Amino acid sequence: MTYQFAESGDTPAQQEEAERRAAAAELRTIRAQQGSPTLAQIVARAPRGTLGATAVGAVLRGDTLPGCDYYMAIVRVLLAYGSGKVVSHQDKRVSEWRQRWTRLKHLKEEAKLSRAAGKSRGTTRPQGLGRLATRVLETAVGRGEYVQLSPMASGTGGVWAVAFSPDGTLMATGHGAKTTQLWDTVTQERAGTPLFGHTDCVISTAFSPDGRYLVTSSQDKTARLWDIATRTLIAEPLEGHTDPVHAALFSPGGDLLITASRTLRLWNVSNPAQPFKVGKPFAGSHTSKPAFSVNGLLATGHQGGIVHLWEVTNQQRVSDPLRGHAGDVTAVAFSREGRLLATGGLDVQLWDVDSRQMVNEPLECDREPVVSIAFSPDGQTLAAVTGVQNGNSSSDHVVRLWNTSDWRPIGPPLTGHKGVVEAAAFSPDSRLYATGGYDGQLRLRILPAASGG
């Protein structure tokens, strides 16, 4: 497949149109190579009700870019029309065209944003005000000041999970409405329609390291794998747990997957379309979501203040347990390079992974339980969500930040949510922090910068 790129000096709209029409020209070439079927014949070859002659004609002229499923249906028919068949979803050529559609969709969104910005500049409001406000915001962010953006995600039945894609352009959220939603990080708008498949609340979301796949888990006792480009399920549900699956996460290499319920299960997902279980369930009675280190170790928190480290491939503990918390361990997280482990209970404790010794004094959380904890990707900040949850009574959960160079707090706790917050994630550039709560709000923050790190 040959990609034809527009000149770099073109506007986003011109670039989008040029590449859309170049793709259409290639489709017309394939159509000619397959015997030049009519529009009616193309429609007839696809599953009934999938395509329409008018819309297919518009795509082949390059006048429009339909949804991915529609576009790929046309591609699959054309690629094998002469054989009397429809090409499989797994065909390499289909994957290439799916990537092509993704790029065209991205260009289309860029063109849309560019047009919106142009309209904004053309309003009667003094143009200098907008530019001045932008400069003020950029200067404030450059100084490391904290900015909280307007909340999103109303009407979704609560935000139970959030994750950033590896490039940071997307966020994936899980909801009480049994759905998963993708969001454009920059525009903070929904990136397509919700993903339907689970039959109960979606309580965990995680992207694969290459950004191609998303795993979600639910109170329906399953985890599911999605293709990001097509927004479709790529495998049968991952089943085998007898309780809600409260976490699912990829290994650093992306070929293994952990699902966490009453016990943990390991899956081989080197072929995401055909995942299979590896070994037996392990790490029973854990009280926190597990965490992977970049070196492949797995950490689990347990009752009685115990933390276990595991060699995942053989599902064996690698040392005696770490003991430090007086009560249950409720959260665990590795630093970027895997040398430090943070554990949460009624405070945050820090451990040297090699020596298995605690470093620094525990970080105080005003005796509030730690709900989640994470190191920023740049290693300069540690963030913890803390708050009390006791049946129907709960405090308004907050975000606490520490500078990892000296473990001093970075400002006061960050507020904004009403009630419980279980969803939290850093962006890949470490300056954005997303939180989601039972209040139905998804909040995106530009964090204050850590100093001296």
N, C-alpha and C positions, 0 to 999 in steps of 0.2 A: 504494500500500500504506500502511495506517495502522498505526503502531506505538502500542501502548497500554502505557504505563509504570506500574509499581506506585508506590505512595506511597513517598517517600524514607524514611519512618520504618519501613518494613517490614524484616524480617530478610532476609538473602540468600535463604533457602529460600522465604519467602513471595513475594519478588519473582520468583524463578525460576518458581514455580508459576503465579503470576498471568500472566506473559508467555507461558509455555508454553500455558496454556489460552486466552489471547487469540489466539495464533497458530492454535490448533486451531479456534477459532470462525470465523476468517477462512477457513480451509480448508473448513469445512462450508458457509460461504456460497458459495464458489466451486463446491463440489459441487452445491449446489442450483441455481446459475445454469447448470450444465452438464447439467441434467436429472435430478439425484439418482440417479446410477448406484449400484447395490448394491456391497457390498464385493467380491463375487465378480467383478462386471464391471470394477471398478478393477484387480483383480489380473490379470484376463485381458488387459487392454489393455497392461500392462507387459510387457517382455521376459520370457520364460518363466523361472521360478525366482527372479525378482527380488523379488516381494512375496508376503506371506501375509495372508489375510483377517483373522486375529486381530490381527496386529501393526498393520495399517492401521487397524482399528477403534480400537485403543488410541491411535494418533497422532491420529485425528480427534476423539477424546474429550479429548485433552490429558493422557492418563495417563502418557505416556512420550515421551522424545526419543531416537529411534534415531540411528544414524550418518548422516553427511551424505549419502552416496550413496543410502541407503534413503529418507531424508526427501525428497531431491530427486526421486527416482523417483515418489513419490506426487504431489508438486507438478506435475511435468511431465505426468503423466496427467490430473490434474484440470483444469489450465489449458486443455486443448484437447479434453476428452472429447467434447464435442458435435460436433466436426469429424471425429471418427474417427481423429485423429492423436495423436502424442506431441510435445510442444513441444521444440524444440532446446535443447541445453545453452547456446547462445549467446544465447538470448532474454533481453531486458532484464528481464522479469519473473522469470525463473529466477535471474538474478544477484541481484535484490533479495531473493528468498527464501533464496538461499544466504547473503547477509549476515545475514538474520534468523536462520537456523540458527546461524551463528557467534556471534551475540550470545546466543542461548539456551544454547549450549554453554558460553560463558564464564560465564554466570550459574549454570549447573549446577555448574561447577567451584568458583565462589565459595561456593555453598551447601554443597558437599562439604567445603571447607576450614573453613567456619564450624562445621559440625557436628563436625568432628574437633577443632577448638579447644575446643568446648563439652565434648566427652567428656574432653579432657585436663584441663580445669579441674575436672571432676567426679570425678577419681580421688582415691584416699586420700592421695596426696602432698600435703604442705602447699601450699596455693595461693600463699602469699606467696613461696615459693621460686621458682616459675616467673616471677612478676612481677619479683622481684629480679634473677634471671638475665637477663631481657629488658632491664631498665634498665641493668645492667652492660654488656651487649653494645652497646646503643644509645649509651651514654656513651663506650665505647671507640672505636666507629666514628666518633662525633662528634669525638673528639680526633684522628682520623686514624690510628688504629692499624691494623695489618695483621691480617687474619683469613683463614685458609685453611679452607674448608669440606671436608666429607668427599667423597672422590672418587666419581665416577659412571661409568657406561657400561662396566661389565665385560662380557666375553663378546661383544664386537662386532668382534673382529679388529683392534683398534687404532683410535685416533682420529686421523684424518689431516687433518681440517678442522673449523673451527668458525666460526660467524658469529652475531651478534645481529640480531634483527629491529629495524627502526627505532624501535619503541616499547619495545624491551628485554624484552618479555614472553616471547619465544621465543628459543631457541638452536637452530641447525641444525648437525648434525655429520655428517661423512662417515667411513665405516668400511671396514676391510679386508674385511668380510663382504658387500661389494657393495651396502650399504644406506646410506640417509640417515635420520637420526633427528631428530625435533623434540623439544625439551625445554621444560618450563615452568620459566622462570628462577627464580621464587619458590619453588616446591615442590621443584625439582630432580628432578622425575619426568618420565618419558616422556610426551609430549603426543601420544598416539595410537600406532598401529602404525608400523613402519619403512616408508619409501618404497622400493619395489622397482622396478627398471628397468635400472640399469646391470649390465653383465656382468663387471665387474672393480672393483677398489678405487675408492671415491669419495674424491677427493683435494682437492676444492675445493667450498665452499658460499658463496653470497652472496645476500642479499635485495635485491629491487628497492627503490628509494627510497621508494615508497609502501607497502611491506610486503605487497603482494598476491601477489608471485611470488618464487620461489626458483630460482636456477640452480645446478646441480651439474655437476661435471666429473669425469672418471674416467680410469683407465688403459686403459679400453676405447676410447679415442680419440674420445669423444663428449662433448658437454655436453647437458644436458636441462633443460627449463623445467617448473616445477610451480606449480599453483595452491594457495596456502596454505589457502584456505577448504575446498577439497574434497580436498586431499591427492592430487591426480591430475595426470598429465602433461597439458599443454595443447598440445603441438606434437610434431612428429616430432623425433627426436634431431638435434642440430646436428652434422653430419658434415663431413668435408673434411680433417681432420688425419690424418697418417700415423703419429703418435706419441701417447703419452699426453697428455691435456689437463690440465696441472698447475694451471691457474687459469682462472677465468671471473668477470668482474665487470661490473656495470652502470655506465654513465656517470652523472654526477650528475643528469641530467635523466631517466634511466630509459629513454630511447628507443633507446639504443645499448648493445651488449654486446660485450665483448672476450673472445675465447677464446685461450689461450696454450698453444702446444705448441712444436715446433721454431721455428715462426714464429707471429706473431699474426694473428688474423682478426677482422674487424669485421662485426657483424651489426646490422641494423635490426630492433628488436623493438617498434616503436611499436604494432604489433598482435602481441601475444605468441603468438597462435595461429598466425601465419603469418610467422615470422622469415625474413629473407633476407640473403645475404651482400652486403657493400658493398666494392667495390674488390678489390684483390689482397692476398695475404699480405704482411706486412711485418715489420720488426724481427727478422731472423733472428739466430741465435747469441746470444740473450739468456741470461743466467745468473741472473735473478731474476724473481719474479712482477711484473707491471707494476702501476702505481699511477696512479689518476686524481686530478687536483686538482679543487677545486670550480669552477675556471675552465675546465675541460675539457681541460687539458694532460694528456698521458700521459707517464710516466717509465718507462724500461726500463734495467736494468743489464746489462752485457756483460763479456766477457773483457777482461783487461788494464786493469781499473780504469776503464772507460768507462761513462758514463751519457748516454743520449740523451733529449731532450725532443721530443715529437711533437704536431703539430696533428692530431687524430684524424680529423676529417672528410675531410681530403685525404691523410692518411697521410704527411705530410711532416715532416722534422725542422725545428725552429724555430730552431736555433742550432748552433754548434760543440759538440762533446761536452764534458761535464764530466769532468775527469781529476783524480784525487786518490788513489785506492787503489792500492796496489802490486800487488795480485792481483785476482781476479775480484770484481765487485760482486754480492753475494748477496741484497740486499734493498733496497727503496726505499719511501719513504712521504712524502706531502705533509702539511703542517700543515693545520689546519682551514680557515684562510683562504687557503691556497695560496701563501703568501709564502715559506715555508721548505720545503726538500727535505732529508730525511735519507737517507743512503745507507750501506749496511753492507758490510763486508768482514771484515777482521780488527780493525777498529775502526768507529766510527760517525762519519761526517763530515756537516757541516751546510752547506747552500748557500742563498744568497739567490737566489730564482728569477728576479727581475728583472735583477739585475746579473750573474748566473751566477758569483758569487764565493763562496768558502768563508768562512763566519763561524765564529768560535770555534775553539779547538783541537780536534782529534779526540777523541772520547770513547773511553777505553780499555775493552777487554773481556777483559783478561788473555790476549790473543792467541787467543781463541776465535772461530771464524767466527760471524758473525751469520746466524741462520736466518730470522728475521722481525723486522720493525720497524714501529712504529705510534705516531702521536701520539694522545693521548687527545682525545675530542671537545671538551673544554673548553680544550684547548691548553696545559694546565699540566704535563703529564707526557709523557715519551717512554719507550717500553718496547721492549726488544729481547730476543728469545730467542737465547741463544748456546750453543754446544757443539760438540764435535768428533764427526764421523761419518766413520769410515774403514773401509769394508767392514762386517765383522761386529763391529768394535771401535768403541765410541763412549763418550763421557763422558756423565754425567747432565746433561742440558741445564738451564739456569737462566734466570730472568727478571731482567733488569737494568732499573732505573728511574732516570730523571734528571728533575730539576726544570728546566723550560724557562726559568725566570726567571734562573737563574745557571748552569745545566748541571752542577750538583753531583749526585752520586748520592743517591737516596732510600733510605737503608739498604743493607744487604748484599744480594747476589743472592738471589732467592727460589727455594727448592728444592722438591722434592716428587715429581718424576717420576724414573723409572729409564730412562735411555737417551734416545733422540731425541724431541724435541718439535717438530713441524712446524705444529701448529694453535694459533693464538693470536688473541684479539680483545678489544677494549674494548667495554663496554656503552655505550649512548648517554649515560648520566649520568656516565661516566668513572670511577666508583668500583669497578666490577666488571671483572675481567680473567679470561677463560677460556683454559685451555690444554689441549691434548690430545696424547697421546703414543703411541708405539709400544708402551708398556707397557699400553695398553688403558684408561687412566684419563682421564676428563674432570674437570678440577679448576677450581673457581670460587673466586676470591679477592676479598675486599674489600680494596682497595689502601690502603696508607698515603697520606695526603693530601699533596700537594705544598704547601710553605709559601712565602709571599712572591710567589705568582704572580698 
